[in-house]
Amino acid sequence: MPGRDAGSTGTPKGVMISHDALASALAMWRDHYSLPGGGGRYPMVSSSSFDQSVGELTRALTHGGELHICSREVLRDPDSLVEFLRHANPVMLDCVPAVLRMAADSERFDDGRSAMSARVMSAMSTRVLTLGGERWSRTEARRFLRGLRGSMLSNVYGLTECTVDSVGWRVDPDHAGLGMPIGTPLSNSTVYVLGEDGRPLPPGAVGELFLGGRSLAWGYLNRPALTAERFVPDPHGAPGGRLYRTGDRARFRADGNLEFLGRADRQVKIRGFRVEIAEVQAAVGECGGVEAVHVVVAAGPHGSSVLVAYVVAEGDVDMSPARNRLPAHMVPTRVVRVDRLPRLANGKIDETALPPYGKDGAAADSAAASIADSLELQIAQAWSAVLGLPVDEHGADFFHDLGGTSLLAVQAVTEVRRVTGRHVPFAALFDHPCLDVFTAACRTAPAMASSAPRQPDQGGPR
């Protein structure tokens, strides 16, 4: 299956998963989640290029179930997504938290909340909900559980190289400790937290996470050197055993649960995908006019993480080469021009001296005063609130110029509905991504019966 190793340069690699490894994972999923063997519906909401889709597909096929594939168009429209989940009425839903946050946007106009509510969860009567690929909060967990009404909610961790899932935790939002743990090893996995000397660390000590067990991949297709680097002998298990070094930092808590603490290198998670910062920097560095570049991870809207590129350049930067080379989740959300990259005495970039994200010369929460049209100003402010950066050009493209994603587009349309009082179709932003053209499309949208429009002089975006 396609995947990216922990030392990725961004080029997809073939991860060699054996039939035995997949069979082990399937047996684990069946037992751990008590999946029925006589049918049921299993939705597939992940892209086929995402390893999570392997579990969605094979669980349905091996449990006599129906596979309900969610289209890209449905995923772009929260109202349609809720209806899809209601119709699917799934035995098990396996997704990233962002999918459920998107579904919540279908009702944000009505209840004024941006987080998941019980009504979205009650649209389906799933027995098992598993969330992974990104962090989520205890507050969200409580809302999820209220809607699930006794069903199982699980926080999971795993990698392509270990056949998707290796660690899981049945969520208890009142569990003691800071943050939610990722849990304990699943039945198909062996888990170690090792120090630099290769020895297991005691509870509380932070080290690198190593995974092993029956679901471990053979290695990378036609990449023997990389396989040898990442798949190493297991000195603590049976003879001939192997481990995969994840490059993730972790520690065991006193209660035996594992806590994920981020990457040991500069690789990060963006929208559930592992991203190598060095590759993003290399791609941006090839853009015209760029003399130097440094990419950082910043806090984005609604608890997400975004990439920000600080560039030294004489004029405007044409990001086309980077967009053509990189997948969408690796393209920086914001490009900030600086006169120089500040450095420490040892020559490394001083990230604390870089200007704040979204604040290079203009407040991130305001649109330019040059936008005189009241409706366009409301829309620009709505976009700014979601993107966390100024929106001040009539022809600004939500995706290409401002770094918007499909998930952010849904949130932007929801915010536009709220501030304008118009029932703007979610598809409108995908069809008309430029600010001026999108504004023209919004003029013909009918008024929403549940609320009056918000006037632009009543304040800026939320």
Residue pairs with C-beta under 8 A, 6 or more apart in sequence:
1 14
1 15
1 17
1 51
1 54
1 160
2 12
2 13
2 14
2 15
2 49
2 160
3 12
3 13
3 14
3 15
3 51
3 159
3 160
3 161
4 10
4 12
4 13
4 160
4 273
4 274
5 13
5 15
5 161
5 220
5 226
5 230
6 159
6 161
6 230
6 245
6 246
6 247
6 248
6 265
6 267
6 274
7 226
7 229
7 230
7 247
7 265
7 267
7 276
8 267
8 274
8 276
8 279
9 276
9 278
9 279
10 275
10 276
10 279
10 326
10 330
13 220
13 221
13 223
13 226
14 220
14 221
14 222
15 160
15 161
15 217
15 219
15 220
15 221
16 217
16 218
16 219
16 220
16 221
17 163
17 217
17 218
18 217
18 218
20 214
21 163
21 214
21 215
21 216
21 217
22 54
22 58
22 163
22 215
24 163
24 188
24 213
24 214
24 215
25 55
25 163
25 164
25 165
25 188
25 215
26 58
26 59
26 62
27 187
27 188
28 165
28 186
28 187
28 188
28 189
28 215
29 35
29 55
29 59
29 165
30 37
30 63
31 187
32 168
32 186
32 187
33 92
33 127
33 128
33 130
33 152
33 154
34 127
34 128
35 59
35 63
35 91
35 92
35 128
36 63
36 91
37 63
37 64
38 64
39 63
39 64
39 65
39 66
40 63
40 64
40 65
40 66
40 90
40 91
41 65
41 66
41 68
41 88
41 89
41 90
41 91
42 56
42 59
42 60
42 63
42 65
42 66
42 67
42 68
42 90
42 91
42 92
43 56
43 67
43 68
43 69
43 70
43 84
43 85
43 88
43 90
43 93
44 53
44 56
44 57
44 60
44 67
44 68
44 69
44 70
45 56
45 70
45 75
45 93
45 95
45 99
46 52
46 53
46 56
46 94
46 95
46 96
47 53
50 272
50 273
51 158
51 159
51 160
51 164
52 94
52 95
52 96
52 132
52 133
52 164
52 272
54 163
54 164
55 94
55 164
55 165
56 67
56 94
57 67
59 65
59 92
59 94
60 66
60 67
61 67
63 91
65 91
68 84
68 87
68 88
68 90
70 81
70 84
73 80
73 427
74 80
74 81
74 84
75 81
75 99
75 102
75 406
76 406
76 409
76 410
76 426
76 427
76 430
77 410
77 426
77 427
78 102
78 103
78 104
78 105
78 106
78 410
78 414
78 426
79 106
79 426
81 99
81 102
81 103
81 106
82 103
82 106
82 120
82 123
83 123
85 93
85 103
85 123
85 124
86 123
86 124
88 124
89 124
89 125
89 126
90 124
90 126
91 126
91 127
91 128
92 126
92 127
92 128
92 129
92 130
93 124
93 126
93 128
93 129
93 130
94 130
94 132
95 130
95 131
96 131
96 132
96 133
96 134
96 271
96 272
97 131
97 133
97 134
97 136
97 140
98 134
98 271
98 272
98 304
98 407
100 116
100 120
100 131
100 144
101 114
101 115
101 116
101 302
101 407
102 407
102 410
103 116
103 120
103 123
104 113
104 114
104 115
104 116
104 117
104 120
105 114
105 410
105 411
105 414
106 120
107 117
107 119
107 120
108 114
108 414
108 418
109 414
109 417
109 418
109 448
109 450
109 451
110 450
111 117
114 302
115 139
115 140
115 143
116 140
116 143
116 144
116 147
117 143
117 147
118 143
118 146
118 147
119 147
120 147
121 143
121 144
121 146
121 147
121 148
122 147
122 149
125 151
126 148
126 151
127 151
127 152
128 151
128 152
128 154
129 144
129 148
129 151
129 152
129 153
129 154
130 153
130 154
130 155
130 156
130 168
131 144
131 153
131 154
131 155
131 156
132 155
132 156
132 157
132 158
132 165
133 269
133 272
134 269
134 271
134 272
134 304
135 179
135 180
135 260
135 303
136 155
136 180
136 303
137 180
137 303
138 173
138 179
138 180
141 153
141 171
141 173
141 180
142 173
144 153
144 171
145 153
145 171
145 173
152 170
153 170
153 171
154 168
154 169
154 170
154 171
154 183
155 168
155 169
155 171
155 180
155 181
155 182
155 183
156 165
156 167
156 168
156 169
156 182
156 183
157 165
157 166
157 167
157 168
157 182
157 183
157 258
157 260
158 164
158 165
158 166
158 167
159 166
159 211
159 244
159 246
160 217
161 211
161 216
161 217
161 230
161 231
161 244
162 189
162 211
162 213
162 215
162 216
162 217
162 244
163 188
163 215
163 216
163 217
164 215
165 186
166 185
166 186
166 188
166 189
166 191
166 211
166 213
166 215
167 182
167 183
167 184
167 185
167 186
167 189
167 191
167 258
168 182
168 183
168 184
168 186
169 180
169 181
169 182
169 183
169 184
169 257
170 183
171 180
173 180
175 181
176 255
177 253
177 255
177 257
177 259
179 259
181 253
181 257
181 258
181 259
181 260
182 250
182 257
182 258
182 259
182 260
183 257
183 258
184 191
184 256
184 257
184 258
185 191
185 213
185 258
188 213
188 214
188 215
189 211
189 212
189 213
189 215
190 211
190 212
190 213
190 234
190 237
190 241
190 243
191 209
191 210
191 211
191 212
191 258
192 200
192 209
192 210
192 212
192 236
192 243
193 200
193 201
193 205
193 206
193 207
193 208
193 209
193 210
193 250
193 251
193 252
193 258
194 200
194 201
194 207
194 208
194 210
195 201
195 205
195 207
196 207
198 235
200 236
201 207
201 251
201 252
202 252
203 251
203 252
203 253
203 254
203 256
204 251
204 252
204 253
204 254
205 251
206 249
206 250
206 251
206 261
207 249
207 250
207 251
208 245
208 246
208 247
208 248
208 249
208 250
208 264
209 246
209 248
209 249
209 250
209 258
209 260
210 232
210 243
210 244
210 245
210 246
211 243
211 244
211 246
212 234
212 237
212 241
212 242
212 243
212 244
216 231
216 242
216 243
216 244
217 231
217 244
218 227
219 226
219 227
219 230
219 231
220 226
220 227
220 230
230 244
230 245
231 242
231 243
231 244
232 242
232 243
232 244
232 245
233 241
233 242
233 243
234 241
234 242
234 243
237 243
247 263
247 264
247 265
247 267
248 260
248 261
248 262
248 263
248 264
249 260
249 261
249 262
249 263
249 264
250 258
250 259
250 260
250 261
251 258
251 259
251 261
252 258
252 259
253 259
262 268
266 276
266 277
266 278
267 274
267 275
267 276
267 277
268 274
268 275
268 277
268 297
268 305
269 275
269 305
270 297
270 305
270 306
270 307
270 329
270 330
271 304
271 329
271 405
271 407
273 327
273 329
273 330
275 307
275 329
275 330
277 295
277 296
277 297
277 307
279 326
279 330
280 295
280 307
280 309
280 322
280 326
280 330
280 331
280 332
281 293
281 294
281 295
281 309
283 321
283 322
283 325
283 326
283 330
284 290
284 293
284 295
284 309
284 311
284 317
284 319
284 322
284 332
284 335
285 292
285 293
286 321
286 322
286 325
287 317
287 318
287 319
287 320
287 321
287 322
288 317
288 318
288 321
289 313
289 314
289 315
289 316
289 317
289 318
290 311
290 312
290 313
290 317
291 311
291 312
291 313
291 314
292 311
292 312
292 340
292 341
293 309
293 310
293 311
293 312
294 309
294 310
294 341
294 349
294 351
294 354
295 307
295 308
295 309
295 310
295 332
296 307
296 308
296 310
296 351
296 354
297 305
297 306
297 307
297 308
298 305
298 306
298 307
298 308
298 334
298 357
299 305
299 306
299 357
300 306
300 333
300 388
301 385
301 386
301 387
301 388
301 408
301 411
302 411
306 332
306 333
306 334
306 357
306 388
306 403
307 330
307 331
307 332
307 333
308 332
308 333
308 334
308 335
308 336
308 357
309 332
309 334
309 335
309 336
310 336
310 337
310 338
310 341
310 354
310 355
311 317
311 335
311 336
311 337
311 338
312 337
312 338
312 339
312 340
312 341
313 337
317 335
317 337
319 331
319 332
319 335
319 400
322 331
322 332
323 331
323 400
328 405
329 405
331 403
332 403
333 387
333 389
333 402
333 403
334 357
334 358
334 389
334 403
336 354
336 355
336 357
336 360
337 360
338 354
338 355
338 360
341 349
341 354
342 349
342 350
342 353
342 354
343 349
343 350
344 350
357 364
357 388
357 389
358 364
358 388
358 389
358 390
362 368
362 390
362 392
363 390
364 384
364 388
364 389
364 390
365 384
365 385
365 388
365 460
365 461
366 381
366 384
366 390
366 460
367 377
367 380
367 381
367 384
367 390
367 391
367 392
368 380
368 390
368 391
368 392
368 393
370 392
371 377
371 380
371 392
371 394
373 439
374 456
375 420
375 439
375 442
375 443
376 394
376 435
376 436
376 439
377 456
378 416
378 419
378 420
378 454
378 456
379 416
379 419
379 420
379 435
379 438
379 439
379 442
380 391
380 392
380 435
381 391
381 419
381 456
381 460
381 461
382 412
382 415
382 416
382 418
382 419
382 420
382 461
383 391
383 398
383 402
383 404
383 412
383 415
383 416
383 435
384 390
384 391
384 461
385 415
385 460
385 461
385 462
386 408
386 411
386 412
386 415
387 402
387 403
387 404
387 408
387 412
389 402
391 402
391 435
393 401
393 435
394 435
394 436
395 434
395 435
395 436
396 402
396 434
396 435
397 433
397 434
397 435
398 404
398 409
398 412
398 429
398 433
398 434
398 435
398 438
399 405
399 409
399 433
400 433
404 412
404 433
406 430
409 426
409 429
409 430
410 426
412 429
413 424
413 425
413 426
413 428
413 429
415 461
415 462
416 422
416 424
416 442
417 423
417 424
417 448
418 451
418 454
419 453
419 454
419 461
420 442
420 453
420 454
421 447
421 448
421 451
421 452
421 453
421 454
422 442
422 445
422 446
422 447
422 448
422 453
423 445
423 446
423 447
423 448
424 441
424 442
424 445
425 445
428 438
428 441
428 442
428 445
429 438
431 441
432 438
432 440
432 441
447 453
